[in-house]
Amino acid sequence: MSTPLEKWVEKQAELTKPKRIYWCNGSEKEAREIVEIGMREEKINAEPIFTELNQKTWPNAYYHRSHPTDVARTEQLTFVCHPDKETAGPNNNWMHPDEAKRKLIKLSDGCMKGRTMYVLPYMMGHPDSPYSKACVQLTDVSYVAVSMRVMTRLGSDVIKKIGNSENFVKGLHSVGDFDPNKRFIMHFPDESFVWSIGSGYGGNALLGKKCFSLRLASCLGLKEGWLAEHMVIVGIEDPQGKITYIAAALPSACGKTNLAMLQSTLPGYKVWTIGDDIAWMNIDPDGRLWAINPETGYFGVAPGTALKTNPNMIKTLKAGKFFPTLFTNTGLDLDKNEPWWEGLDGDMPENIIDWQGKKWAPETGTKAAHPNSRFTVSVYNSATLSKEFDNPKGVPISAIIFGGKRTQLIPLVVESFNWQNGVFMGARMGSETTAAAIGLKAGVRRDPMSMLPFCGYNMGDYFKHWLNIGKKLKNPPKIFSVNWFRCDENGSFIWPGFGDNIRVLKWIIDRVNNKVKAISTPVGLVPDLDDMNTSGLNIPRENLEKLVEVKISDWKNELDDTEKFFKQFGKKFPPELENELAELNSDANR
């Protein structure tokens, strides 16, 4: 007799009509066979899915070139299908579940003809963790099958864990014909189901990533009383060997992966990596917040990754212990058969083809690597991996950090007055954008808790959920905001960033451990510069003072913009955060 899982797979196969169905077991032998199939049989744009790279310099590494229309998350084609629009909120594209399914059934009819349907049973989180979730994704492309092995705990043990239960997260994915007009990523939170067609790009196709671990999981967290967050998790070890764990939300291009694998410039301080993207945070019986990283891989942006910016990531990419490491849409050095991207160390190779396979030189005026070109690599390749990574309980969080990219106004580091004030800090966070970079109007793009594209329900309710979590915590983490990007009058960054960010993290853990005092300002508590380790930094004292300066009279535009952003959530917006804003407005108008 068929299990609910087998019946579900059969039903999807009836719709998609694959040539064959293959149940993955997650072994390395199997992964190597699937990569071979991607090199010999499967093609995109008449090219193999994978090509082997130089195995001496980049062991176990393979190159993948995606369809030219399929290079990033398609937020405009991503929908959250709650039964009513208000539950989805102004932060999501909404479609009624019935309409979404009618559309998708039509597009998915026969979409896997001639292809293999890979059945991918996987866990988000350690199998023994009370916080983990059992999932199954179906896909028709080898790139997704082997990527999910890197990014999740994929294996046939998950099938045994599911057994006769219907309680598992479902994902149906097909690349279809890559037509952007037939591309949709639909989320059905009430059914724990994601249905994606028309894209092979990671964020749209690796359904355990943003689709489940944030959009669906945030809805589960709301129901079950926990938080699914777009956050780094790291442990900071001091010279005495004490490790303090922090979680940090930083929007795109704000140094998230660099922070996760930070190489300290302060003697005796080390940073241990738990995760660079996702944190699931639960309240333990003692009333403390504990976090797990449900993933097992890094899916990072290649351009700008180098020995100077992130030496630990370069070492991870070259370790080759866990099969495979993938590079997607970078340039290629043809002479050495190696991936290449802007910002990589060493001299520029002479013989490069770009991410579309065309001969490239700087004078073409384009980039060799697509700006969103990626690497996919296992956390187990990382020398900085925390020994607590596989602890089913996770790690206790002592501090939460919210960040953004702001050239003016926002101090280098601020501690919130309390949990509510910290939630307000996270709710108003944002980054400066340029129209050229991401096609948005230049200015500040608000991105609360770095979750704006990923919260699976109305963010007004999300803010309330954060406030409610705080009420249940007996020993809540301290909340901070950071801004590595403040500039001087010449437009140059004042703070060196990268490995020197450990100096800010040291102050944060000193505050957590009650070792230093702080100076009160209307926006929160800032450091006394004498308590920050700035030895060896070539920064004039007056510039350091600018980094922590708060002139509240300069904040009027910032507060007006914040108020405008908050108003879209209407009655759903918590009055507690309205009060926080009113208080700051009052200070600014004095």
Backbone torsions as a table, in degrees:
resi	resn	phi	psi	omega
1	MET	NA	135.2	-176.1
2	SER	-72.3	143.0	173.9
3	THR	-79.6	164.4	175.7
4	PRO	-55.6	-37.0	178.3
5	LEU	-63.5	-48.0	-179.6
6	GLU	-61.5	-40.9	179.1
7	LYS	-62.9	-40.7	-179.8
8	TRP	-64.5	-43.5	179.0
9	VAL	-62.4	-43.6	179.3
10	GLU	-60.4	-41.0	-179.2
11	LYS	-64.1	-42.5	179.6
12	GLN	-67.8	-35.4	178.9
13	ALA	-66.8	-35.6	176.9
14	GLU	-60.7	-37.0	179.9
15	LEU	-76.3	-47.9	-169.7
16	THR	-87.2	-21.1	173.8
17	LYS	57.3	55.9	177.4
18	PRO	-70.4	161.1	176.9
19	LYS	-69.2	-39.9	177.6
20	ARG	-150.9	162.7	177.5
21	ILE	-116.9	128.7	179.9
22	TYR	-124.5	123.3	179.2
23	TRP	-90.8	116.3	-176.4
24	CYS	-78.2	142.9	178.2
25	ASN	-106.3	-7.5	174.5
26	GLY	84.7	4.8	-177.2
27	SER	-76.2	160.2	176.6
28	GLU	-66.6	-39.2	178.6
29	LYS	-55.8	-46.8	179.5
30	GLU	-62.8	-44.1	-179.8
31	ALA	-59.7	-41.3	178.6
32	ARG	-64.0	-38.3	178.2
33	GLU	-65.9	-39.7	-179.5
34	ILE	-68.4	-38.8	175.8
35	VAL	-62.3	-40.8	177.2
36	GLU	-59.0	-43.1	177.7
37	ILE	-60.9	-41.8	178.3
38	GLY	-65.9	-25.1	177.7
39	MET	-83.7	-32.4	-172.3
40	ARG	-100.7	-39.1	-166.6
41	GLU	-112.1	-46.8	-174.7
42	GLU	-83.0	144.6	-178.5
43	LYS	-139.5	151.6	167.8
44	ILE	-126.5	128.2	-177.9
45	ASN	53.9	40.6	178.6
46	ALA	66.2	11.3	177.3
47	GLU	-113.0	149.5	177.2
48	PRO	-59.7	150.6	177.4
49	ILE	-61.8	-40.6	-178.3
50	PHE	-126.8	146.7	163.9
51	THR	-128.2	143.2	-177.9
52	GLU	-76.2	137.3	176.5
53	LEU	-97.0	177.1	-179.8
54	ASN	-59.7	109.8	-172.6
55	GLN	-76.5	-15.9	177.7
56	LYS	-77.1	-44.7	-176.7
57	THR	-90.9	-28.7	179.2
58	TRP	-130.2	75.6	-174.4
59	PRO	-61.1	139.8	179.1
60	ASN	60.6	23.5	-177.0
61	ALA	-101.9	142.6	-179.6
62	TYR	-136.1	153.7	-177.3
63	TYR	-108.1	140.7	177.7
64	HIS	-133.2	130.2	176.0
65	ARG	-112.6	121.4	-176.4
66	SER	-83.7	171.5	175.0
67	HIS	-60.1	138.0	-174.6
68	PRO	-59.5	-19.7	178.0
69	THR	-91.9	5.2	-165.3
70	ASP	-132.6	70.3	-169.3
71	VAL	-123.5	4.4	-177.2
72	ALA	-162.4	169.2	173.0
73	ARG	-62.0	139.3	179.2
74	THR	-105.9	85.4	-175.2
75	GLU	-62.1	-33.2	-177.6
76	GLN	-70.7	-17.0	179.5
77	LEU	-108.9	12.4	-179.7
78	THR	-104.0	122.6	-174.9
79	PHE	-123.3	147.2	171.4
80	VAL	-111.9	119.2	-168.2
81	CYS	-105.1	69.7	169.5
82	HIS	-77.0	159.2	178.7
83	PRO	-62.0	-26.1	178.6
84	ASP	-131.3	153.3	-173.4
85	LYS	-68.5	-34.9	-175.5
86	GLU	-63.8	-34.7	178.5
87	THR	-64.3	-36.0	178.5
88	ALA	-71.3	-35.9	176.3
89	GLY	80.7	169.2	-178.5
90	PRO	-70.8	-11.7	-179.9
91	ASN	-83.7	-5.6	-179.0
92	ASN	-124.9	150.3	163.4
93	ASN	-76.2	136.2	-175.2
94	TRP	-122.5	142.7	170.1
95	MET	-144.3	141.3	179.1
96	HIS	-63.2	139.4	-177.4
97	PRO	-53.3	-39.2	-178.1
98	ASP	-65.2	-43.5	179.0
99	GLU	-65.5	-42.5	-179.6
100	ALA	-59.9	-44.3	-177.8
101	LYS	-68.2	-38.1	176.7
102	ARG	-58.7	-45.0	-179.2
103	LYS	-63.3	-45.6	-175.0
104	LEU	-72.9	-35.4	177.9
105	ILE	-61.2	-42.7	179.5
106	LYS	-62.6	-45.0	-177.8
107	LEU	-71.6	-28.6	-173.4
108	SER	-92.6	-8.4	-178.9
109	ASP	-62.5	109.7	179.2
110	GLY	75.5	13.7	-173.6
111	CYS	-68.3	-16.7	179.8
112	MET	-105.1	13.7	-178.5
113	LYS	-54.4	130.7	178.3
114	GLY	81.0	-1.5	-176.9
115	ARG	-116.0	168.3	173.3
116	THR	-88.7	134.5	168.6
117	MET	-91.8	113.5	174.9
118	TYR	-87.8	126.9	175.4
119	VAL	-97.9	117.6	-173.1
120	LEU	-112.8	97.0	174.8
121	PRO	-84.3	127.0	-175.6
122	TYR	-147.4	157.0	174.7
123	MET	-106.6	137.8	165.0
124	MET	-98.7	109.6	-173.5
125	GLY	100.8	163.5	-179.6
126	HIS	-62.8	137.9	-177.3
127	PRO	-55.2	-29.1	-178.2
128	ASP	-91.3	0.9	-177.0
129	SER	-80.1	136.1	175.2
130	PRO	-66.6	-13.2	-176.3
131	TYR	-97.6	-4.4	-173.9
132	SER	-81.8	164.0	-179.2
133	LYS	-132.8	136.4	176.9
134	ALA	-86.9	137.0	-173.5
135	CYS	-140.9	157.6	172.0
136	VAL	-138.2	128.1	173.9
137	GLN	-116.7	140.8	171.6
138	LEU	-106.8	137.3	178.2
139	THR	-147.0	162.3	179.7
140	ASP	-120.3	25.7	-179.6
141	VAL	-141.7	136.6	-175.6
142	SER	-63.9	-32.0	-179.6
143	TYR	-57.9	-43.5	179.9
144	VAL	-71.3	-39.9	-178.4
145	ALA	-59.5	-46.5	-178.1
146	VAL	-79.4	-29.9	176.8
147	SER	-63.9	-38.8	179.8
148	MET	-68.4	-26.7	174.5
149	ARG	-66.1	-36.9	179.5
150	VAL	-73.4	-42.7	-168.9
151	MET	-85.5	-17.3	-176.0
152	THR	-137.7	171.6	173.8
153	ARG	-87.7	88.2	-173.8
154	LEU	-95.6	132.2	178.2
155	GLY	176.3	161.3	-175.9
156	SER	-70.5	-15.6	175.2
157	ASP	-59.1	-28.0	-179.3
158	VAL	-64.9	-33.7	179.2
159	ILE	-63.5	-41.8	177.4
160	LYS	-64.3	-39.3	-179.0
161	LYS	-63.3	-40.3	179.1
162	ILE	-69.2	-42.5	178.4
163	GLY	54.5	-127.2	-179.2
164	ASN	-94.1	9.9	-177.7
165	SER	-77.4	152.5	171.2
166	GLU	-99.0	2.8	-174.4
167	ASN	-91.2	76.1	174.0
168	PHE	-143.7	153.6	-178.4
169	VAL	-83.1	132.2	-174.0
170	LYS	-110.0	141.5	175.3
171	GLY	-139.4	127.1	175.8
172	LEU	-116.4	122.6	-177.2
173	HIS	-134.6	135.0	170.6
174	SER	-141.6	142.0	175.9
175	VAL	-74.1	-14.1	-178.8
176	GLY	56.2	-133.3	176.6
177	ASP	-111.5	18.5	178.1
178	PHE	62.7	15.4	179.7
179	ASP	-72.0	118.2	-179.3
180	PRO	-58.9	-23.6	179.0
181	ASN	-78.8	-10.3	178.0
182	LYS	-117.9	27.9	-174.6
183	ARG	-105.2	122.1	177.4
184	PHE	-144.4	144.0	170.9
185	ILE	-123.6	105.9	-173.3
186	MET	-111.0	133.4	179.4
187	HIS	-113.6	132.1	178.2
188	PHE	-119.5	84.3	-173.4
189	PRO	-57.9	-36.0	-177.4
190	ASP	-67.3	-19.0	-180.0
191	GLU	-110.9	2.9	-173.7
192	SER	48.5	54.6	-172.6
193	PHE	-137.4	133.5	172.7
194	VAL	-120.8	136.0	-178.9
195	TRP	-128.6	117.9	-174.1
196	SER	-129.5	131.9	178.4
197	ILE	-140.4	144.1	170.4
198	GLY	96.8	-3.1	-177.7
199	SER	-136.4	143.8	173.5
200	GLY	-112.0	2.2	-178.2
201	TYR	-68.6	143.2	-173.5
202	GLY	-46.1	-56.2	-176.1
203	GLY	-64.2	-20.8	178.7
204	ASN	-98.9	-17.5	-168.7
205	ALA	-119.8	-30.8	174.9
206	LEU	-84.9	89.8	-164.5
207	LEU	-72.4	-13.2	173.9
208	GLY	-73.0	-18.6	-172.5
209	LYS	-76.1	-115.4	-175.1
210	LYS	-63.2	-37.1	-173.1
211	CYS	-60.9	-52.5	179.7
212	PHE	-88.9	-51.9	-168.2
213	SER	-67.3	-15.6	174.2
214	LEU	-118.8	-60.8	-171.9
215	ARG	-63.7	-53.8	179.2
216	LEU	-72.5	-40.3	-176.7
217	ALA	-66.3	-32.5	177.0
218	SER	-63.2	-36.6	176.7
219	CYS	-68.0	-41.7	176.6
220	LEU	-62.5	-41.2	179.8
221	GLY	-61.5	-38.4	178.0
222	LEU	-62.8	-42.6	-179.2
223	LYS	-70.9	-39.0	-169.4
224	GLU	-100.6	-5.4	174.9
225	GLY	86.7	37.6	175.8
226	TRP	-140.8	177.2	-176.0
227	LEU	-118.1	130.7	170.5
228	ALA	-108.7	113.9	-168.6
229	GLU	-128.6	151.9	178.4
230	HIS	-86.3	76.2	-169.0
231	MET	-139.2	145.8	166.2
232	VAL	-73.1	145.8	169.1
233	ILE	-125.8	123.3	177.4
234	VAL	-136.6	155.5	171.2
235	GLY	-109.3	130.3	179.6
236	ILE	-106.9	116.8	-178.9
237	GLU	-95.9	128.7	178.9
238	ASP	-91.4	173.6	-176.3
239	PRO	-60.1	-20.6	179.0
240	GLN	-87.5	-1.9	178.2
241	GLY	91.3	2.7	177.8
242	LYS	-78.5	133.0	-179.6
243	ILE	-111.0	126.3	176.7
244	THR	-111.9	128.9	-175.8
245	TYR	-99.3	135.7	178.6
246	ILE	-130.2	155.2	172.2
247	ALA	-120.5	140.6	-174.5
248	ALA	-138.3	129.8	176.2
249	ALA	-103.3	115.9	-179.9
250	LEU	-131.6	124.2	179.8
251	PRO	-63.9	171.8	178.3
252	SER	-49.3	140.1	176.5
253	ALA	68.6	21.4	178.1
254	CYS	-112.8	14.8	171.8
255	GLY	85.0	32.6	-177.3
256	LYS	-63.9	-53.4	-178.7
257	THR	-66.8	-35.9	176.8
258	ASN	-60.6	-39.6	178.5
259	LEU	-67.1	-40.9	-177.5
260	ALA	-61.8	-28.8	-176.5
261	MET	-122.3	32.2	-173.0
262	LEU	-59.7	134.2	173.8
263	GLN	-100.3	110.1	-171.5
264	SER	-64.5	141.0	172.6
265	THR	-97.7	-1.7	178.6
266	LEU	-98.4	124.7	-179.9
267	PRO	-56.8	136.2	176.2
268	GLY	87.4	-10.4	179.3
269	TYR	-102.5	134.1	178.1
270	LYS	-129.5	150.9	175.7
271	VAL	-116.5	125.0	-180.0
272	TRP	-106.9	131.5	-174.0
273	THR	-88.9	130.1	168.2
274	ILE	-108.8	-39.1	178.4
275	GLY	-165.5	156.6	-178.6
276	ASP	-116.3	4.9	-172.7
277	ASP	-147.2	-41.6	-172.0
278	ILE	-127.3	136.1	173.0
279	ALA	-130.3	125.1	169.6
280	TRP	-102.3	120.8	-172.4
281	MET	-118.7	124.0	-176.8
282	ASN	-121.1	152.3	176.6
283	ILE	-89.8	124.5	179.6
284	ASP	-84.1	171.2	-176.8
285	PRO	-59.1	-23.7	179.2
286	ASP	-84.2	0.9	177.7
287	GLY	82.1	23.0	175.0
288	ARG	-107.5	158.5	179.8
289	LEU	-93.7	124.0	177.6
290	TRP	-116.6	146.1	-176.1
291	ALA	-126.9	141.9	167.7
292	ILE	-121.1	153.4	167.5
293	ASN	-96.5	113.1	-176.8
294	PRO	-72.8	-11.6	-177.0
295	GLU	-95.1	172.2	175.5
296	THR	-131.2	15.5	-178.0
297	GLY	-145.2	169.9	173.6
298	TYR	-111.7	130.1	174.5
299	PHE	-118.9	85.2	-167.3
300	GLY	-111.7	161.6	177.2
301	VAL	-78.6	127.8	-176.6
302	ALA	-75.2	-50.9	-175.5
303	PRO	-54.7	133.0	-179.5
304	GLY	91.3	-13.6	177.5
305	THR	-78.4	122.6	-174.3
306	ALA	-157.9	172.1	178.3
307	LEU	-61.0	-31.9	-180.0
308	LYS	-73.2	-44.5	-173.3
309	THR	-84.0	-38.0	-175.2
310	ASN	-153.4	71.0	-176.5
311	PRO	-58.2	-33.8	-178.5
312	ASN	-68.4	-31.8	177.2
313	MET	-70.8	-40.0	177.8
314	ILE	-59.9	-42.3	177.9
315	LYS	-63.0	-39.5	179.6
316	THR	-63.3	-43.3	-178.5
317	LEU	-65.9	-25.6	-177.8
318	LYS	-99.7	-0.3	-175.4
319	ALA	-70.3	-43.4	173.9
320	GLY	67.7	19.8	-177.3
321	LYS	-76.2	-39.5	-174.9
322	PHE	-107.6	130.3	-174.7
323	PHE	-91.8	136.9	-11.9
324	PRO	-103.7	175.0	164.4
325	THR	-107.4	131.3	-174.6
326	LEU	-117.6	142.3	172.1
327	PHE	-120.5	128.4	-175.3
328	THR	-120.9	121.5	172.5
329	ASN	64.8	24.5	168.3
330	THR	-81.4	175.5	167.2
331	GLY	-77.1	172.5	177.8
332	LEU	-131.4	130.7	171.6
333	ASP	-84.7	106.3	-173.6
334	LEU	-68.8	-32.9	-177.9
335	ASP	-67.1	-38.2	-177.9
336	LYS	-103.1	-6.3	-175.6
337	ASN	54.3	52.9	-177.9
338	GLU	-128.2	151.8	174.4
339	PRO	-69.1	148.9	176.8
340	TRP	-143.8	142.7	177.2
341	TRP	-148.3	161.0	178.1
342	GLU	-61.3	129.9	-179.7
343	GLY	98.4	-11.9	178.1
344	LEU	-67.2	146.1	-176.2
345	ASP	-64.7	158.1	174.7
346	GLY	91.6	175.0	179.8
347	ASP	-69.6	150.2	177.1
348	MET	-67.3	129.0	178.3
349	PRO	-61.4	156.0	-177.8
350	GLU	-83.4	-27.4	-170.8
351	ASN	-122.8	90.1	-174.0
352	ILE	-118.1	140.0	164.2
353	ILE	-110.8	148.9	-176.1
354	ASP	-85.3	-175.7	-173.7
355	TRP	-66.5	-12.8	175.9
356	GLN	-102.5	7.1	176.9
357	GLY	86.1	11.1	-179.5
358	LYS	-97.6	147.9	175.5
359	LYS	-56.2	135.1	-172.9
360	TRP	-131.8	145.3	170.9
361	ALA	-147.6	156.0	-177.0
362	PRO	-55.2	-33.1	-177.0
363	GLU	-68.9	-9.3	175.5
364	THR	-65.8	-20.3	-179.9
365	GLY	80.2	6.2	177.7
366	THR	-112.9	179.8	175.8
367	LYS	-100.8	143.7	176.9
368	ALA	-70.4	-44.5	176.9
369	ALA	-96.2	138.5	174.0
370	HIS	-60.1	140.4	-179.0
371	PRO	-54.4	-25.8	178.1
372	ASN	-106.0	23.0	176.9
373	SER	-63.9	151.1	-165.7
374	ARG	-132.6	160.2	164.2
375	PHE	-121.7	149.3	174.6
376	THR	-126.4	117.7	-173.7
377	VAL	-146.7	146.8	-177.4
378	SER	-72.4	143.2	174.6
379	VAL	-63.8	-25.1	-177.8
380	TYR	-71.6	-8.0	172.4
381	ASN	-81.9	-8.7	-169.0
382	SER	-90.9	126.8	177.8
383	ALA	-72.7	-17.6	-178.8
384	THR	-93.9	7.9	-176.3
385	LEU	-64.7	130.4	-179.8
386	SER	-65.3	142.9	176.6
387	LYS	-67.3	-12.9	178.3
388	GLU	-91.1	2.6	-174.6
389	PHE	-55.9	-42.1	-177.5
390	ASP	-94.9	13.2	175.4
391	ASN	-70.4	117.1	-175.7
392	PRO	-57.1	-28.1	-178.6
393	LYS	-78.6	-23.7	-175.5
394	GLY	92.1	-149.8	-178.8
395	VAL	-133.6	149.6	179.5
396	PRO	-79.2	130.3	-176.4
397	ILE	-93.8	122.1	-179.4
398	SER	-99.5	-21.0	-179.8
399	ALA	-147.5	144.5	174.1
400	ILE	-118.9	133.6	-177.6
401	ILE	-118.2	133.3	171.0
402	PHE	-112.7	132.9	-176.8
403	GLY	-127.0	174.4	176.8
404	GLY	-172.6	170.1	-178.5
405	LYS	-107.9	101.9	-176.8
406	ARG	-134.1	122.4	-176.8
407	THR	-78.1	-19.1	-179.1
408	GLN	-136.9	171.7	167.0
409	LEU	72.7	-58.9	-171.7
410	ILE	-80.0	125.2	-177.4
411	PRO	-66.0	164.3	178.5
412	LEU	-57.4	-44.6	178.0
413	VAL	-152.3	137.1	177.9
414	VAL	-138.4	136.4	173.3
415	GLU	-99.1	136.3	178.4
416	SER	-72.5	158.3	-179.9
417	PHE	-70.3	-32.1	-177.5
418	ASN	-166.8	-177.0	-176.7
419	TRP	-60.8	-47.8	-178.9
420	GLN	-59.3	-45.5	178.5
421	ASN	-63.2	-34.3	177.2
422	GLY	-67.9	-38.4	176.4
423	VAL	-63.9	-40.8	175.6
424	PHE	-60.1	-42.2	177.7
425	MET	-58.1	-45.3	179.5
426	GLY	-69.7	-35.6	-177.5
427	ALA	-68.3	-29.9	-177.5
428	ARG	-98.8	3.3	-174.9
429	MET	-66.6	152.4	180.0
430	GLY	-165.9	171.0	-179.8
431	SER	-131.4	149.0	174.7
432	GLU	-73.8	140.7	179.6
433	THR	-121.8	161.5	170.4
434	THR	-122.1	144.1	-176.3
435	ALA	-59.1	-37.1	-176.6
436	ALA	-66.4	-35.9	-172.0
437	ALA	-70.4	-49.4	-174.3
438	ILE	-133.8	22.2	173.7
439	GLY	66.9	21.1	177.7
440	LEU	-110.3	161.3	176.1
441	LYS	-63.0	134.6	178.7
442	ALA	-59.2	144.2	-178.1
443	GLY	143.8	-156.9	179.7
444	VAL	-99.7	124.8	175.5
445	ARG	-98.8	112.5	178.0
446	ARG	-67.2	136.1	179.6
447	ASP	-146.5	76.3	-175.0
448	PRO	-52.7	127.3	178.1
449	MET	52.4	18.2	-176.6
450	SER	61.6	28.4	-173.4
451	MET	-115.9	2.3	-173.2
452	LEU	-52.9	-45.4	-179.9
453	PRO	-81.0	-4.2	-167.2
454	PHE	-122.4	-10.0	179.3
455	CYS	-74.3	124.6	-172.7
456	GLY	-84.0	10.2	179.6
457	TYR	-152.7	-179.4	-175.0
458	ASN	-58.6	125.1	-175.9
459	MET	-68.5	-19.4	172.1
460	GLY	-60.9	-44.2	176.0
461	ASP	-68.6	-32.6	179.1
462	TYR	-63.1	-44.6	178.1
463	PHE	-62.2	-40.7	177.4
464	LYS	-61.3	-40.8	179.9
465	HIS	-60.6	-42.9	176.7
466	TRP	-60.0	-45.0	179.5
467	LEU	-62.6	-39.8	179.9
468	ASN	-67.5	-38.7	177.0
469	ILE	-58.8	-43.7	-180.0
470	GLY	-58.1	-36.8	-179.2
471	LYS	-68.2	-24.1	-178.4
472	LYS	-89.0	-11.7	-176.5
473	LEU	-86.4	126.5	177.0
474	LYS	-79.0	-31.6	-178.4
475	ASN	-133.1	73.9	-173.1
476	PRO	-67.3	147.1	173.6
477	PRO	-61.6	148.9	170.7
478	LYS	-71.8	147.8	-178.9
479	ILE	-114.5	133.8	-177.6
480	PHE	-129.0	158.0	167.5
481	SER	-118.3	144.8	176.8
482	VAL	-128.6	154.7	177.0
483	ASN	-150.2	100.1	-178.1
484	TRP	-77.2	-3.6	-160.5
485	PHE	-113.0	14.7	-178.9
486	ARG	-66.6	139.0	-173.9
487	CYS	-113.7	158.0	173.8
488	ASP	-86.3	-173.4	-176.4
489	GLU	-66.5	-16.7	178.0
490	ASN	-92.3	1.6	-179.9
491	GLY	82.5	11.4	178.9
492	SER	-93.5	143.0	177.6
493	PHE	-62.4	133.8	178.7
494	ILE	-80.5	-41.5	-174.4
495	TRP	-90.8	137.1	-176.5
496	PRO	-71.3	-25.0	177.7
497	GLY	70.6	-159.2	179.5
498	PHE	48.9	-127.0	-176.0
499	GLY	-62.1	-24.7	179.6
500	ASP	-74.7	-8.8	175.0
501	ASN	-64.0	-16.0	175.5
502	ILE	-58.6	-27.3	-179.1
503	ARG	-66.4	-37.1	176.3
504	VAL	-71.7	-42.9	179.5
505	LEU	-62.1	-36.3	177.6
506	LYS	-61.4	-44.7	179.0
507	TRP	-61.8	-40.0	179.9
508	ILE	-61.8	-47.5	-178.8
509	ILE	-72.7	-26.4	172.5
510	ASP	-64.7	-37.5	177.1
511	ARG	-68.4	-42.4	178.6
512	VAL	-58.7	-39.2	-176.7
513	ASN	-94.0	13.6	175.9
514	ASN	56.0	39.7	-179.2
515	LYS	-95.0	-22.2	-178.8
516	VAL	-134.6	157.0	175.6
517	LYS	-91.1	176.7	179.0
518	ALA	-142.0	162.9	-178.1
519	ILE	-103.1	129.8	-177.4
520	SER	-82.3	134.5	173.4
521	THR	-130.8	168.7	179.1
522	PRO	-59.5	-25.0	-176.0
523	VAL	-98.0	-3.4	-179.2
524	GLY	143.4	-167.3	-175.6
525	LEU	-99.9	126.6	-179.3
526	VAL	-114.3	161.5	-177.1
527	PRO	-71.1	148.8	158.1
528	ASP	-77.6	121.7	-173.8
529	LEU	-57.4	-25.5	178.2
530	ASP	-66.8	-19.0	179.3
531	ASP	-91.8	-4.3	179.3
532	MET	-100.4	136.2	178.2
533	ASN	-80.0	102.7	178.9
534	THR	-115.4	15.2	-177.8
535	SER	-63.3	136.9	179.7
536	GLY	86.6	-6.9	177.6
537	LEU	-89.1	133.9	-179.2
538	ASN	-93.2	64.7	-179.3
539	ILE	-125.2	121.9	178.1
540	PRO	-57.6	147.8	-178.1
541	ARG	-55.8	-39.4	-178.1
542	GLU	-65.2	-30.4	176.7
543	ASN	-73.2	-38.8	176.0
544	LEU	-60.8	-38.7	178.9
545	GLU	-65.4	-36.0	177.0
546	LYS	-61.3	-34.4	-177.3
547	LEU	-62.8	-29.6	-178.0
548	VAL	-112.8	11.2	-177.3
549	GLU	-75.3	138.9	173.9
550	VAL	-127.9	110.9	171.9
551	LYS	-108.2	97.6	-171.2
552	ILE	-64.9	-25.3	177.9
553	SER	-65.5	-21.5	178.2
554	ASP	-82.6	-3.3	-171.6
555	TRP	-91.9	4.2	-173.0
556	LYS	-59.4	-47.4	179.8
557	ASN	-63.6	-40.4	178.9
558	GLU	-59.4	-43.8	-177.8
559	LEU	-72.6	-36.0	175.7
560	ASP	-62.2	-42.9	-179.3
561	ASP	-66.5	-39.2	177.9
562	THR	-63.1	-44.4	-179.7
563	GLU	-61.8	-41.8	179.2
564	LYS	-61.6	-42.0	179.3
565	PHE	-64.4	-45.2	-177.9
566	PHE	-64.0	-32.9	-173.4
567	LYS	-61.9	-26.4	-177.7
568	GLN	-63.3	-20.2	-178.0
569	PHE	-88.4	-3.1	172.2
570	GLY	51.2	-133.2	-175.7
571	LYS	-68.1	-18.1	179.8
572	LYS	-72.2	-18.5	-174.6
573	PHE	-73.7	129.2	-173.9
574	PRO	-66.8	134.6	178.8
575	PRO	-61.5	-28.8	179.4
576	GLU	-59.0	-39.3	-179.3
577	LEU	-77.8	-29.7	172.8
578	GLU	-61.0	-40.6	179.4
579	ASN	-65.3	-38.8	178.0
580	GLU	-61.4	-43.2	-179.7
581	LEU	-66.4	-43.1	-179.8
582	ALA	-59.8	-39.7	-179.8
583	GLU	-64.8	-42.8	178.5
584	LEU	-66.7	-39.6	177.0
585	ASN	-59.7	-41.0	179.5
586	SER	-62.1	-42.1	178.0
587	ASP	-64.4	-40.7	-176.6
588	ALA	-68.7	-27.6	-176.0
589	ASN	-94.9	2.0	-179.6
590	ARG	-69.9	NA	NA
